[in-house]
Amino acid sequence: MYQIHKAQNELIMSVEKVEKALVAAKDKMSDLGIEEQLVSEIEWCLGSYAHDGNAEGLFQKAEEASKALIEFKKANSRKVAKKLIDDLSKALKVK
């Protein structure tokens, strides 16, 4: 019983980390004016998660946001903080 409760708490923590990192990534992409379609999809996923509690879409969009920010950073190294990309990566590893 303890193991199940511990696993549930870890999953909740990982979802919270992904949600927080995804919001930060969405805001950054929006500020930069990049990946408008992805930003829109992230907003939809966040709303959907708030409604139904299914976090699968958050993990998928976090993966896409991470890739998009890494690509953008290659050409614009000072416009995307390494911490933002690291936060996304860490949050995704916990899943």
C-alpha positions as CSV (number, residue, x, y, z in Angstrom):
1,M,0.0,0.0,0.0
2,Y,2.8,2.4,0.9
3,Q,4.5,1.7,-2.5
4,I,1.3,2.6,-4.4
5,H,0.9,5.8,-2.4
6,K,4.6,6.7,-3.0
7,A,4.3,6.0,-6.7
8,Q,1.1,8.2,-6.9
9,N,2.9,11.1,-5.2
10,E,5.9,10.8,-7.5
11,L,3.6,10.9,-10.6
12,I,1.8,13.9,-9.2
13,M,5.1,15.7,-8.6
14,S,6.3,14.9,-12.1
15,V,3.1,16.2,-13.7
16,E,3.4,19.4,-11.7
17,K,7.0,19.8,-12.9
18,V,6.0,19.2,-16.5
19,E,3.1,21.6,-16.2
20,K,5.2,24.4,-14.7
21,A,8.0,23.9,-17.2
22,L,5.5,23.7,-20.1
23,V,3.9,27.0,-19.1
24,A,7.3,28.7,-19.0
25,A,8.2,27.2,-22.4
26,K,4.9,28.4,-23.9
27,D,5.4,31.9,-22.5
28,K,9.0,32.0,-23.9
29,M,7.9,30.8,-27.3
30,S,5.1,33.3,-27.3
31,D,7.5,36.2,-26.3
32,L,9.9,35.2,-29.1
33,G,7.1,34.9,-31.6
34,I,8.0,31.4,-32.6
35,E,6.1,28.1,-33.0
36,E,2.6,29.8,-32.8
37,Q,0.8,26.6,-33.7
38,L,2.7,24.7,-30.9
39,V,1.9,27.5,-28.4
40,S,-1.8,27.2,-29.3
41,E,-1.7,23.4,-28.9
42,I,0.0,23.8,-25.5
43,E,-2.7,26.2,-24.3
44,W,-5.3,23.7,-25.4
45,C,-3.5,20.9,-23.6
46,L,-3.2,22.9,-20.4
47,G,-6.9,23.6,-20.5
48,S,-7.7,20.0,-21.3
49,Y,-5.5,18.8,-18.4
50,A,-7.3,21.2,-16.0
51,H,-10.6,19.8,-17.1
52,D,-9.9,16.1,-17.3
53,G,-6.7,15.5,-15.3
54,N,-5.1,13.5,-18.2
55,A,-1.5,14.6,-18.4
56,E,-0.4,12.6,-21.4
57,G,-0.8,15.6,-23.7
58,L,1.4,17.7,-21.4
59,F,4.2,15.3,-21.7
60,Q,3.9,15.2,-25.5
61,K,3.8,18.9,-25.9
62,A,6.7,19.4,-23.4
63,E,8.8,17.1,-25.6
64,E,7.9,19.1,-28.7
65,A,8.5,22.4,-26.9
66,S,11.9,21.2,-25.7
67,K,12.9,20.3,-29.3
68,A,11.7,23.6,-30.7
69,L,13.5,25.6,-28.1
70,I,16.8,23.7,-28.5
71,E,16.6,24.3,-32.3
72,F,15.9,28.0,-31.8
73,K,18.7,28.3,-29.3
74,K,21.2,26.9,-31.8
75,A,20.8,30.1,-33.9
76,N,19.9,32.5,-31.1
77,S,22.0,31.3,-28.1
78,R,21.2,34.2,-25.9
79,K,17.5,34.3,-26.4
80,V,16.6,31.0,-24.6
81,A,17.9,30.3,-21.1
82,K,19.7,27.0,-20.6
83,K,17.7,26.7,-17.4
84,L,14.4,26.6,-19.3
85,I,15.6,23.7,-21.5
86,D,17.1,22.0,-18.5
87,D,13.8,22.3,-16.5
88,L,11.9,20.8,-19.4
89,S,14.4,17.9,-19.7
90,K,14.4,17.2,-16.0
91,A,10.6,17.2,-15.9
92,L,10.4,14.8,-18.8
93,K,12.9,12.4,-17.3
94,V,10.7,11.9,-14.2
95,K,7.8,10.4,-16.2
